[in-house]
């Protein structure tokens, strides 16, 4: 995987809603005591792009998918190797000593008076080269020199003893119906290539999923950190109100009930801070698990601090363009198309197997005889001694039920592949439309939750002013503090959900890698 990594995602940075609450509530009053750093922990800042790269580098699922993709490439070589030539060499030596019961023409002469020994020694070497042709045929070239020697007392009539013979033969077998043609014989090579292409896009789909999962988890870490700030700000506001009430109660201008209410609110806010801190730890562990740092590293207490902030600017979205882009880029579409192409190849091959087997067989050869090997070779290639022949072989299984059953099954598989492609296209269209609506809805949520947070701030300020002049109670102020914290949390959630929706839309359009200038090699 090659990366031309940008510094980070572009966009408008989020001004934390917790800062507004901190300005409203006043100075902090000991919230750090609740979230003290654990001894021995290590903090590490990480950007979204860095997290994505580390996940792709170390993710176990990515490694498995990469190895599977590489194994598919070997299948192509296996299918291509079926057309590699084969060379074989065979050497033999035989000696046969037989008793003769009758004369040997040219050897023993007249009638035999006693048992005569016929001692024959043969030595031969056969060199054979054969290869399968893309047309479906087979070519075999055979060269077989041999030396023959018999005992001298019966070899008086032999022209050469020892005698050297040589044979050179070329045989061609070519199917004319079944298994004939380049397209048919390259079927399984093309299927292997399609399978490799499918696995490549399975790998790309896995990469997109890993990056999208990292994005979703990263933004949850951001939300957990920002939500902790909201909880801490709410705690500080409650502590400040508690301190004010205690001072007023000591001066005799406020009842102890108001102090107790403030103390209960502080205890509740402390609990919320603790829960928020736990949420951060949980989300950090989820993110670290995606980065797959190794068991020893995973055992260590490492705190991840996000560098990137969510964007709050509305990105221009064209639904038709988004759908067209998804149809062009989604790995599932390419996989379905390749599966359909494979089904068509299998159907075409199965249809060819319905034909009879009709093959042309042709052979031609040269022969030679000499007193030694050189003499034999010269005569072998002189062309004086030769042979040739040709013929046709026809066969057809009656009924041919196996081929017909296979052909019918391939047709059904082809129809299923077509239906699957249509179904995937429909799923992608529906998914993109839902993802676009989610982006638009979440952006509108940012506006509405922002308005709600502003109104909550104003209500709290008004209620605090009323409390100062004795027109309100501690309970009402605490309620408005709680409402403000809830409004700020809702705004944060809307902003984070909007960024998660953008990530989800990119995943549906299969443009996730382009956002980081990543290319799958």
C-alpha positions, 0 to 999 in steps of 0.5 A, spaced: 500 500 500 502 506 497 501 513 501 501 520 499 498 522 506 495 529 507 496 532 514 489 531 516 482 532 514 480 539 511 474 542 514 472 547 519 474 545 526 470 544 532 470 549 538 468 545 544 461 546 547 464 545 553 468 551 553 462 555 553 460 552 559 466 553 562 466 561 561 459 561 564 460 557 570 466 560 572 473 557 574 474 550 576 474 547 583 478 541 583 475 537 577 482 534 576 482 530 582 476 526 579 480 524 573 488 524 575 492 520 571 494 513 572 501 512 574 505 509 569 501 510 563 503 513 557 500 518 552 500 518 545 497 523 540 494 520 534 491 523 527 486 520 523 490 519 518 496 516 522 490 511 525 488 509 518 495 507 516 497 503 522 491 499 522 492 497 514 499 496 516 498 491 522 491 489 521 490 481 521 484 481 517 488 485 512 494 480 512 489 474 511 486 477 505 492 479 502 495 472 502 489 470 499 489 474 494 496 472 492 494 465 492 489 466 487 495 469 483 498 462 483 492 459 480 493 463 474 500 460 473 497 453 475 492 453 469 497 456 464 502 451 466 498 446 463 500 448 456 508 447 458 512 442 454 514 436 457 521 433 456 522 426 457 528 421 456 528 414 457 534 409 456 534 401 456 538 395 455 536 388 454 539 382 453 536 376 451 539 369 450 534 364 447 535 357 444 533 356 436 528 351 434 528 353 427 533 357 422 533 364 422 533 367 415 539 370 414 543 368 420 543 360 421 543 358 414 540 351 413 536 346 417 539 346 424 542 339 427 543 342 434 540 347 439 543 353 437 544 359 441 541 366 439 544 372 443 541 378 442 543 385 445 539 391 445 540 398 447 536 404 446 534 411 448 528 415 447 527 422 447 520 425 447 517 432 447 510 433 448 506 439 449 498 441 449 496 446 444 491 452 446 487 450 440 486 443 444 491 439 440 497 435 442 504 435 439 509 429 440 516 429 437 519 422 439 526 420 437 529 413 439 536 411 436 537 404 438 543 399 437 542 391 436 547 386 436 547 378 436 552 373 437 557 372 431 555 365 429 548 366 427 550 373 424 553 371 418 547 374 414 546 380 417 548 387 413 550 390 420 552 387 426 552 391 430 546 395 427 544 402 429 537 404 427 534 411 428 527 413 428 524 420 428 516 421 429 512 427 429 504 426 432 499 431 432 492 430 435 487 435 434 480 435 436 475 438 431 468 439 436 469 438 443 475 441 446 476 445 440 478 452 439 483 457 443 477 460 447 475 453 450 481 451 452 483 458 455 476 458 459 480 455 466 485 460 465 480 466 464 476 463 470 483 463 474 484 470 472 477 472 474 478 469 481 484 473 482 480 479 480 475 478 485 480 476 490 483 483 489 477 487 490 475 483 496 481 485 499 480 492 497 473 492 500 476 489 506 481 495 506 475 500 505 472 497 511 478 497 516 479 504 514 471 506 515 471 502 522 477 506 524 474 513 522 468 511 526 471 509 532 476 515 532 470 520 532 467 516 538 474 517 542 473 524 540 466 525 542 468 521 549 474 526 550 469 532 549 464 529 553 468 529 559 470 536 558 462 537 558 462 533 564 468 536 568 465 543 566 458 541 569 462 539 575 465 545 576 459 549 575 456 545 581 462 546 585 462 553 584 454 553 586 455 549 592 461 554 595 456 560 594 451 556 597 455 554 603 457 561 604 450 564 604 448 559 609 454 561 613 451 568 613 444 566 614 441 568 608 440 561 605 437 555 608 441 548 609 436 545 604 439 549 598 446 546 600 444 539 600 441 540 594 448 543 591 452 537 594 447 532 591 448 535 584 456 535 585 456 528 587 451 526 581 456 530 577 462 526 579 459 520 577 458 523 570 465 525 570 467 518 572 462 514 567 465 519 561 472 517 563 471 510 563 467 511 556 474 514 554 478 508 556 473 503 553 473 507 546 481 508 546 481 500 547 477 499 541 481 504 537 488 500 539 485 494 538 484 496 531 491 498 530 493 491 532 499 493 536 501 487 538 500 483 545 505 486 549 504 493 547 496 492 548 498 490 555 501 497 556 497 503 559 497 507 553 492 513 552 490 516 545 489 523 544 486 525 538 489 530 534 484 531 529 477 535 530 470 534 527 468 538 521 462 542 521 461 545 514 456 542 510 460 538 504 456 539 497 453 532 495 449 530 489 445 524 490 445 522 482 453 523 482 454 519 489 450 513 486 454 513 479 460 513 483 458 508 488 456 503 482 463 505 478 467 504 484 464 499 489 468 492 489 462 488 490 460 491 483 466 488 480 466 482 484 459 481 481 461 482 474 467 478 474 462 472 477 457 473 472 463 473 467 465 466 470 458 463 470 458 465 462 465 462 461 463 455 465 456 455 461 460 456 454 465 450 456 459 446 458 455 447 452 462 445 448 462 438 452 455 436 449 458 435 442 461 429 440 469 427 440 472 428 433 479 428 433 484 428 427 490 424 428 496 425 424 503 422 424 509 422 420 516 419 421 523 418 418 527 411 419 535 410 418 539 404 419 547 404 419 553 400 421 554 406 427 551 411 430 553 417 425 551 413 419 544 411 422 543 419 423 545 421 416 541 415 413 535 417 418 535 424 416 536 423 408 529 422 407 530 415 404 526 412 409 519 415 411 512 413 414 506 418 414 498 417 416 492 420 418 485 419 421 479 421 424 476 418 431 469 419 433 466 418 439 460 420 443 457 417 450 449 415 448 445 420 452 451 424 455 447 425 461 453 428 465 454 433 460 447 435 459 446 436 467 452 440 468 450 444 462 443 445 466 447 447 472 451 452 469 445 455 466 442 456 473 448 459 476 449 464 470 442 466 472 443 467 479 449 471 477 445 476 473 440 476 479 446 477 484 448 483 480 442 486 479 440 485 487 447 488 489 446 494 484 439 496 488 442 495 495 448 500 493 443 505 490 439 504 497 445 504 501 447 511 498 441 514 498 440 513 506 447 515 507 446 521 503 440 523 507 444 521 514 449 526 512 444 531 511 440 530 517 446 530 522 448 536 519 441 539 520 442 536 527 448 540 528 444 547 527 438 545 531 442 542 537 446 549 537 440 553 537 438 549 543 445 549 547 445 557 546 438 557 549 440 553 555 446 558 556 441 564 556 436 560 560 442 558 565 444 565 565 437 568 567 436 563 572 443 565 575 441 572 575 434 571 578 438 567 584 442 572 586 436 577 587 432 571 591 427 570 585 429 563 584 432 557 588 438 552 587 434 547 585 432 551 578 439 553 577 441 546 578 436 544 573 438 549 568 445 547 569 443 540 567 439 542 561 445 546 559 450 540 559 445 535 556 444 540 550 452 541 549 452 533 549 447 533 544 451 538 540 457 534 540 453 528 539 450 531 532 457 534 530 460 527 531 455 523 528 455 528 522 463 526 521 461 519 522 456 520 517 461 523 512 465 517 513 459 512 512 458 516 505 465 515 503 464 508 505 458 507 501 461 511 495 468 507 496 472 513 496 475 512 503 482 511 500 481 517 496 480 522 502 487 519 504 490 519 498 491 511 499 492 507 493 491 499 493 497 496 490 
